[in-house]
Amino acid sequence: MTLIGARIPKLDGPGKATGETRYLSDLEVPGMLHGVIRRSDRVHARIVSVDVSKALEVSGVHAVLTARDIVNVPFGHGKDNTPLKGDRVRCIRDEIAAVAAETESAAAEACRAIRVEYEDLPPVFTVEDALKPGAPEIHAGRAGNLPFTYDYAHGDVAQGEADSAHVVEGEFVLQFMTHCCMGTSAILAAFDSEGRLTLTSLTQVPFLYRRDMAAIVGMSPEDIRVIQPPIGGAFGSKLDIYPFEPIAVHLARATRRPVRIVFSRHEEFVSSPTRQPMRVRLRSGCDGKGRLTFRDAQLWLDNGGYTSWGATTPFVMMQTFSSLYRVPHARFHTKVAYTNNPYSGSFRGYGNLQATFAVESQLDLLAEKVGVDPLELRLMNSQETGEKTGQGLEFVSCGLRDCLESAAEMSGWRAKRASPALKGNVRRGVGMASMLHVGGGAKIYRSDGCGSVVSIDDFGKVTLVTGSTDIGQGSETVLAQMVAEVLGVAMDRVKVINSDTDVKPWDVGVHASRTSYVAGNSALLAANEAKAKLLTAAADLYELPKGELSLSGGFIMRGAEKVDALDKLVRTLHFTGKGELLVTHSYFEPASVKQDAGFFGNVSPTYAFGTHAVEVEVELDTGQVRVLAVSAAHDVGKVLNAMSLEGQIEGGVVMGLGYSLTEELKIREGKVLNPSFRDYHLLTAPEVPPIHFKAIETEDPSGPFGAKGVGEAPAICVAAAVANAVHHATGVRFTELPLTPERVLNGLIAAGVVRDPLA
Amino acid sequence: MTLIGARIPKLDGPGKATGETRYLSDLEVPGMLHGVIRRSDRVHARIVSVDVSKALEVSGVHAVLTARDIVNVPFGHGKDNTPLKGDRVRCIRDEIAAVAAETESAAAEACRAIRVEYEDLPPVFTVEDALKPGAPEIHAGRAGNLPFTYDYAHGDVAQGEADSAHVVEGEFVLQFMTHCCMGTSAILAAFDSEGRLTLTSLTQVPFLYRRDMAAIVGMSPEDIRVIQPPIGGAFGSKLDIYPFEPIAVHLARATRRPVRIVFSRHEEFVSSPTRQPMRVRLRSGCDGKGRLTFRDAQLWLDNGGYTSWGATTPFVMMQTFSSLYRVPHARFHTKVAYTNNPYSGSFRGYGNLQATFAVESQLDLLAEKVGVDPLELRLMNSQETGEKTGQGLEFVSCGLRDCLESAAEMSGWRAKRASPALKGNVRRGVGMASMLHVGGGAKIYRSDGCGSVVSIDDFGKVTLVTGSTDIGQGSETVLAQMVAEVLGVAMDRVKVINSDTDVKPWDVGVHASRTSYVAGNSALLAANEAKAKLLTAAADLYELPKGELSLSGGFIMRGAEKVDALDKLVRTLHFTGKGELLVTHSYFEPASVKQDAGFFGNVSPTYAFGTHAVEVEVELDTGQVRVLAVSAAHDVGKVLNAMSLEGQIEGGVVMGLGYSLTEELKIREGKVLNPSFRDYHLLTAPEVPPIHFKAIETEDPSGPFGAKGVGEAPAICVAAAVANAVHHATGVRFTELPLTPERVLNGLIAAGVVRDPLA
């Protein structure tokens, strides 16, 4: 193989580096109007009246819409959201009216001119309050503010308790965090003269989006075309439909003009989805040697005012509670409660950062109780290839043990763990944590497949039309590599087309770390069929045994001998005899199953594993935690593109470090206190520590070239490893994120490690 | 059948009617510069010097290119043209320099500021002069100004002469005519940051264009993507590459910016291709009863300064000389000579208007000699289905006899022919003429095929990706109809994608009346495969005999009973079992052959026939010819879309009437005298007579639903029919076009029909 595993720059890199790439915010179409949304000033109130008369007087305004002007179809996972809010607002994001105008400033001015009269309702800001008897009902008819609960169990937790020599219990509190995509939320809606709708949309799931949007705006899905422009970051944030999207459609319909909405950065902080905040109460047990006996988890998720994908993170979290290491008995109960806070969406890791933080923190506690090194306890409980977990997850390849050993080795674990280093008032420690995540998609819909069309033109140029979506993760590049590898051509001979639902075949979308695996397998099917056609044709033409032919360097080869140039053979097929174009198509459906009502079943065809060992330095006087190094080992099945993989790992680790140390969208009484990059502390480049990475190649039998998905993996276990390292350094266990200096210092003071300087 | 033969409006109609359609001249891309070309002031001169210094001083200018600045690769059918002219200009269009600037006006100003010093060379303006010994050599090394000759013969003309009772001989002179596309010539060339080139181009032949352009601009064809925007008319004019196109590429390369060139209307008249002007000397004979014995044709074509497709019109013309009616012996000799006139390209009919004018004028002369009605003479010589002509053309379906009878009947031929009507100084007459043209493409390249991909999405929406190109002729609509008919869905369920070489499969392009036939057959192959998949799946699923199932109204039917909805079945296939997407692909190569060196061979799988009977009124005092009615009967194989067909017929007839009566691009000493719509007389709507049309359905066995191509046919025999009608009305034979009042009055005076009012 010449391309698989190589370091290949991203195909979209040069365009992005040179500024050539045009994002949706760069796109102006003739006649386009700008949409701006008037949002709520209150977190929970009855809307008494909305007066748009002054807004209509603003020059350049074409339409001002309120809930009265549209058919306001409920949508979302809980069918509890509407594009515009008519009677009541439930959170600070709420969309009350929308304006389309010739300029963005005119639309904004008109929005400000809208008079809204409210009557405040009693607000609810915590899950605890929301679930109290008699709490204000945030959605009429949703009794007790409890739209969803999740219950899962395998084995018998009582038996597990009985089998335990040690049990630890604790509560973990996870914060709001936001995606901070460099490109803010945006959409362009345009009807053509026959009433068909083209949505230039940042969605990660164009085919599902098309179906769902059709229902919301009262159209037939086949009349909607979704075009995906280059996307300035997604990370899960574009998995759902949000109110601004149907609002753009309604504005376009009302004005008969294309309407574009682009969020301001402030709006992006306040009104885009967040990582799901929650409280996790976990009990874990093990026997005298450290073998895990049970886990019993209770979770309370703050659903905010409406339901988006954040409410479904328990699907993923329960896998970690049930199946990260061997757990004979496990139980999982989750309540998702409405509050008047912002609502959460999907975010790289999808609940798994939260679950892993709890689980892996308690593994260290158990190791301490047993008196073994945390690495040893983990190795003792690690699964192997071929195992099936209590939840029915089947590990057809499993490199967890290798990940543990490799992360330990890279970090100098055994030496550093033996004696936490002290340097004056600065303490050093190492901690580790592992992760388990789906590695080949997740069959949460009836299909988790992807279609592909491969064609080779007369000049040997290969086009892959894939159903999959590139949101910056590099799938275009990796898919091109796979096709180029199979067909024995250079990378620059392959073009990937993936951004238009009118052109590309179906795919479920980009989520669940599925693209390399599912779209990769799909592309391989089509590429291999093209290869077979070429080899058969060459064998016939030159009367050679097909089995001895191969494709390499743009040629059909027999051993080291060139039989024909690939492009020449394609032309021969095209221009002689019956005439044939090299076009093949495929559809790949992974061998996963939808879980049953008890959440049992092998939801992904393969799983990703990883271990991070983190070394930290804690400044006792200030509570400042500095990460000195992250040593990350990941079971990736097979390295497809070493450069792209490193990018994924590094990006994920940095995102995990932000979650661990600095990032929090601060919500107080439903309002966002830090809606700017100045106050929302993203890690900056100088703050990023060295990241050591080792890829564990387990050569998954079902993966494309043996690969499995790794898109979400590297973000998942950072926080637990950091917290374990801080504990190693200071002896203090932190169960709430992020580990800001303030929080750490207070923790150190409370634990008596340092004196309160103010005392 | 529910859709085939119906009156279905064009899919692109609403967009064009509402102004929604964006042509290339409406397209602005970020950073785009405007290109303007400095052309020659002389028709034949040495370029002594080109001084661009003042041009470079114009504000907003980014680049000024002359031949010295680029690698000036020869191109075109004669490889005698270059993008920019360095040493010599040979016609008034010649491109000496090009400017790219921020605005079109800055670029134009800079062009004007370029100083060119010439040294005049002796010019040549007629073919006769060009072929004289010692004539100035227009291209060095092209001896005698004779780049091409064409010789064809079948039978033995001497024997034909010997068999003849009557022989007529004459000379016909055909004028320059220009396409008058509503959208002028234009191109947008843009390199991306990796050096790949996207050409937004009006080309009719995107795949050939890509290959040829690559050679001209020194690139690899697979690095060029051709996107075809909506095209404001083509009619053959966009079949070749013209200098402005590589010039745009060179400007884009020099400036590293996208560069657009859009011709002004003046430039379009002066510098776009024309219909091939020529002189035709023809001898035709028949026996005593009127049966044709031979044709002997000599043609002289004015090639102008360079060679474009006009020089290849003899390929088509010889078919009419050899095979329009039964001709036992035929000979054809053509000389194509360089002059310092503008050069000609491809134009709907491709030489056949010229050839048919001569052939059909002489048929009337022969009828007169024999003393039979021209209709009878034509019927006597008409071919039948199953005949093979002397040139090897095989008429698998032939409705010529029906066309003759129908045109006669519609026009009231027999009554009107008997006695030309007189009304004071106004005389009326009827004339007829027939035509033969390829009806399923022409295999002039190694392949004349087309690829298609048909897919059906989860909502039953059908996408046809076709290699073919719609230049306004309505192929999108007709192809959608065919696919909708096969799949039993409504028209609005089918989307056609056809404008991007990165997406669509190969096709030779739109010319030779091939799209309905070739792309239609290709689409049918893919649609029928999709249908078979659906019926097989339904038969399996519902345990029904497949042979009893059909597709209709969006359902799988068993007789009148609905078995399943089509979209539901597609979803079932997608979401259950092994998972399958409905995608099929096809490649159709017509059963035609490339002709041999002697131009013998069945170049098209089927042929189109037609007859026009025209009634005219000639005002003797003024020479004004008014067409009262055109009765057109065309063998179309099968009507696919009655409305679209009528549009083609009417448009073609009007184009033919313009050629007959008013249109001439007047060239004097190489210069264009009438480069504006005011002076170039296009027929206007009030001048268009009633057009009666009858479609003859011969149900071609190889055609899609029995159809054959008809795109060019209706323009072809108008002029001959008009001239024959004028002869019938006045007794005067006109052999030169157009029949302007001046020409007709002079002819009437010369023939003594009227007195010279100035005498």
Interface residues (C-beta under 8 A of the other chain):
Chain A: P14 G15 A17 T18 E20 R22 D26 P30 D192 S193 E194 F207 R211 S220 P221 E222 R446 S447 G449 G451 V453 S455 D457 D458 F459 G460 K461 T463 V465 D492 R493 K495 I497 T501 D502 V503 P505 W506 H574 F575 T576 K578 G579 E580 L581 V583 H585 Y587 F588 E589
Chain B: P14 G15 A17 T18 E20 R22 D26 P30 D192 S193 E194 F207 R211 S220 P221 E222 R446 S447 G449 G451 V453 S455 D457 D458 F459 G460 K461 T463 V465 D492 R493 K495 I497 T501 D502 V503 P505 W506 H574 F575 T576 K578 G579 E580 L581 V583 H585 Y587 F588 E589
